[in-house]
Amino acid sequence: MSDHHSFETLAIHAGNTADPLTGAVVPPIYQVSTYKQDGVGGLRGGYEYSRSGNPTRTALEENLAALEGGRRGLAFASGLAAEDCLLRTLLTPGDHVVIPNDAYGGTFRLFAKVASRWGVEFSVADTSDVSAVRAALTPRTKAIWVETPSNPLLGITDIAAVAGVARQAGARLVVDNTFASPYLQQPLSLGADVVVHSTTKYMGGHSDVVGGALVASDPELAEELAYHQNAMGAVAGPFDAWLVLRGIKTLAVRMDRHDENATKVADLLTRHPKVTQVLYPGLPEHPGHEVAAKQMKAFGGMVSFRVAGGEEAAVEVCNRAELFTLGESLGGVESLIEHPGRMTHASTAGSLLEVPSDLVRLSVGIENADDLLADLTQALG
């Protein structure tokens, strides 16, 4: 499919060719481990074993590449599996990475507890400050890791500016695009080398699948990533790939509604006396608002806020919510609420990435906005 089609069209059609046998308009779930060969080495379509390749996964990977404008997409069993493959492809013992001071707790844990034991070093920097990123570089820096918007403080990094820093340092720029999705932001077009996704979130969109993805622009790097994907084996299963591919078809319309509802939620929270700070890049007072407006189509469905009364008050807000379901994860059609310090970001406690104890994170769903506002009002008391 031509990359000149609109995003909405690519989301529905890229990788989704009609089944040649039956004409089925949805790619079949090839729930198969191995494939009959027509003589030794006589592979049909290049398929020999489903760790190495599966037609359902291929459909998703082609779709991912088209949506992010990359050379190749790769689908994994989880977002962290994708990150692990990327780290072990890019890095060797003794290498150094700059990571954000506001990163997903699982990403921090991967660096601090896993990659560090392998001899990979990292420094923490405020990636919204280009000079801070530059100051964190060392002669051994091989990658700069960015989340924008970040999790859970909704920080914004100027991707193009940090891409320039990475190029000057001879390092790769990795952008976790999970919060934005490719509908709202396409980091490769801004100079990033690799995009990371937890496809569990907005790409899947229905809280029914766990998955991850990498999309690369450089063909040589893409081949290296594909080699490691096969060698390490944490691939997306065919049914999981099918679920993500199904979710992506409605990504554009869902993201429009997520953004619309989140804007209304942020407006309510800014006016509530029990809220001391609202973190949402769509607000003009957000320090990253202008950069976000430049590099994003809209501001997304994630909102965080701080509660007067401290940690216990924040926990009580989470417990009192009814329509906002108390749970980890994000990006589904249903609204979720959580306390990052005790839940998704507990692994950052005591580190430079520790999140404020009075912070509440919302994943604003696509329900009726008035119902969501009423629930937050009663939860805040």
N, C-alpha and C positions, 0 to 999 in steps of 0.2 A: 504494500500500500504506500502511496506517495506521502512523504512527510509534509507536503504542501497543504494537506487537508487540515481543517480546524481541529482543535483539541477534542471537542465533543465528538467529532466524527472518528478520529483516531481511537479514542477511548472505547468506542463500540466495535470498530472494524479491524484495527491493527492486530495481526496475529490470529484473527477469527475468520479463517477461510472455511467455506462450506466443506463438510466431510465428503471426500471424493467417492466413497462407496454408497452412501445413502442420501447425500445432499443435506444432512442435518446442518442447520444454521448455527448451532452452538457446538464448539469443539467437544468431542466425546471425552469422557474420563477414561484414559488408558490405564486402568488399574492392573498393571502387568509389570513383572520384574524382568523378563527376558523376551527375546524376539527370535523367531525362526529365521535362520540364515539360508540363503539359496546357494549352498556350497560354502566351503570354508572361506570366510571373509566376504561373502556375498550379502552385504547388508541392504535392507530395504529402507531407504531414506536415511541411512547412516545410523540406525538404531540397533544396538546390540544388548544393552543392559541399562535399566532405568536409573541407576545412579549416574551414568554417563550421559543419558539423554532419554527424555520421555516426551511424546508428542504434545501432551497436555501442558507440560512445563514449558516446552518450546513456544507454544502459543502465548503463554503469559510472558515469557522473556522477550519475545518480539514486541509485544504490546508495551512492556516497560521501557524498552529502548526507544520506541517511537514517541512515547509521552514525554520522556526526559530529553529527547533530541540527542541520544547517545549512540555510540557504535554498537554496543552490545549490552543486553540486560541479563542478569543472572538471578534466579530465584532460590531462596534458602528456606530451611526449616523454621528459622526465627530471625528477628532482626539482629540479635547477638551472634548468631551463627554467621550471618553476613559480615558483621564487623570483625569477627575472629578470622575469617578467611581473608579479609582485606588486610588486616594487620600482618598476618603471616606471609602475605604476598609482597607487601611493600617493605617490610622491615626485617632486619637481622639483629642478633644480639649486639648491643652497643649503640644502636640507633636511638634517636631522640624524637619525640613528638610534642607539639604544643597542643594542649587541650583546653576547652573553655572552663572558666570558673563557675559556670552554670550549665552542667551537662547532666544528661539522664544518669540516674544512679547505677544502672547496669553497665553503662559505658565506662563510668569511673571505676567500677569494680573490676571490669575486664582489664583496664590498664593497671590499676593499683595492686590487684591480687593475682592476676594471671600473667599478663605480658611482662610485668616487672620481674617475675621469677625467671623469665626467659632472657632477661638482660636488656629489655627495652626500657629506656628512661623517658619520663615525661615532665613537662613543666606546665603549670596552670597560669592562664592569662585571661584577662577580660578581652574577649575577641571583638567586642564592640568598639574597642580602642585600638586603632591600627598601630599606633606607636607602641602599645603594650605587647602586641603580637610580635612586632619587630624586635623588641627588647628581650623577648623570651627565647629567641632563636639561638642555637648553638651551631658550631661547625658540623655537628652530627645530626642536625634536624633533617629528617626525611619526609615529615608530613605535618601539616597543620590541620587540626580537626575542628570543625565548626558545626554548631547547631543554630539554626535561625529560622523561625523563632525558637528560642531555647526552652528547655524543660527543667524546672517549672516556672522560671522567672520571666519568661517571654522576652528575653533579651534579643536584640537585633544586631546582626553583623553585616557590614557592607561587603558582600561577597566579591564584587569586582575589585575593591581596594585590597582585600586580603589575598586575592588571587595574584595581584601584582607583587605583594610581599613574598608569596610562595615562589613565584617564578624567579625573582631576584636571588632567593636563597637556594634554588635548585631543589625545592621540596614540592611534594604533591599537596594539593588542597582537597580535603574531604569535606563534604557538606552533608550533614544529616538533614534531609528534607521532609522528615516525617510529619512535623506539625503543619507545614504549608501544603504538602502534596504537590505534584507537578502541575496541577491545575492553577495553583496560585503562584508558583515560583519554579523556575527552571535554572538551577545553579550552573549547569554545564555551559549554558549560553553566556553566563557571566564570568566564566574563566575557571570554574572548578574542574578538577580532574576526575573525581568519582563522586557519585551521589549514593547515599545510604538511605534505605527505608526500612522501617518496621511496617510491613504490609498488613500486619495485624490491625493497624489503626485505620486511617482514612481510606487507604486503598481497598482493603477488604470491606470496611465500613459497617459491618453488621455483628461484630463481637462473636463471630462463630468460627474463626480461623486464626492460627498463629503462623506468621511467615515473615520473611525478610527479603531484601533485594539489594543488589548493587547494579549501578549503571555507569559505564565508563565511556569516555569520548575517544581516548587513544587506542587504536587497534592493537598495538603490542601489549599494553597494559590489560586490555580486555582479554586477550588470549592467555596471559599469565593468570588472571583471576579465574578464568574458566578451567585452566589446568588444576589450580588449587581446589576449586569447587569439587571437581571430580576426585582428586587425590584425597581430600579430607572427608568428603561424602555427606555433609550436612545439607542435603538438597531438599527442596519442597516436594512433598508427595503429590501424586496426580490429583487427588481429590482436593487437597489444600490449594494447589495451583488453580484448579477449576473455580473454587470459591472466590479466590482473589480476583480472577479474571471476570467473574460475574459481578463482583462488587465494583470494579473499575468502570463498568458500563454506565453506572449512575453517579460516578464521582463528581462530575461537573455540577449537576443539579443539586446534589447533596451539599457540596461545599458552598454553593450560593446560599443555601438555607442555614447552614452552620454559621456562616459569616453574618447573615442578617440577624439571627437570634443572638449571637455573641455580642453584637453591637448594642442591642437592647439591654442585655444583661449587664454589660459594662457600664452603660449609662445609669441603670438603676443603682448599681453598687457605688458609683462615684457620689451619689446623692444620699447614701445611707449613713446615718450617724455612727453606726457600730463598725463601719469599715474605715480603716486608716489609710489604705493605699490600694489602688486598683492597677493591675499590671495587664495591659492590653495594648498592642501596638497600634490599634485603630484610634486610640485616644490622642488628640493633638498634643497633650502634655507628656506623652510617653517619650523618653529621650531618643528612641529609635524610630519615631513615627515617620520622619521625612525619608529615612533610608528605606524603611519598609514600604512606603508609598511608591518609592522609585523602583524597587525590585520585585514587588509582589502585586498581583492583580487585585487582591483584597487581603484582609487581615486575619482571616481564619476563625476557627471555632473554639480556641483555647483561651480561657480567662483565669488569672490567679488574683487573689486578693488577700490582704492582711486584716486581721480582726482585732478590734479593741478588746482588751482583756487577756491577751496572750494565748498561750498554747491550749489551755483547757477550754477557753472560749471558742477557739478555732475547732477543736475536736467536737465540741457540743453542736456547733453549726453543722458539721458533717453528720452527726448522729440524728439531728432533728430533720434533716432533709428527707423528703418522701418521694417526690417525682425524680429528683436527682438521686440516682442509685449510688450508694456508698460502695466503691470498688476501684481497683486499680485498672490500668489501661485507659484508652481514650479513642476518639475518632469514630465511634459507632453512632448509629442513628438515635440511640437513647442517650440521655444526659447522664453524666457520671460526676461524682464529687469525691474528693479524697484529701487526706492530710499528708502531704509529701514527706514531712519530717519523720512520720511514723510508718509510712507505707512505701511508696515508690522510691524514695530517696533516703531511706534509713541507712543504706550502705555508705552515705557520705558523712555521717555523723562524726564530728571531731576532725574533719578535714577542711581544706580550703573551699570545698564545694558544699559544705553544710548549709542547708536551707533554713530560713527563718522558721522558728517554732510556731509562729502565729499565722502561717501561710495556709491557705486553702486553694486547691486547684480544681477548676471546673472544665469538663469537656462538655460543651454546650451542644445538645443534640438538635434534632429537627422537629421536635414536638411543637405544639402551639406556643408561641412566645409568651402570651399572657399567662398560661399555666405555669411556665417556668419562672416567670417573675413573681407570681404569687407564692410559689414554693420557696423561693429564696427569701422572700419577705418574712414568711412565717419561721423559716429556719434561723434567720438572724434575730428574730424576736423583737 
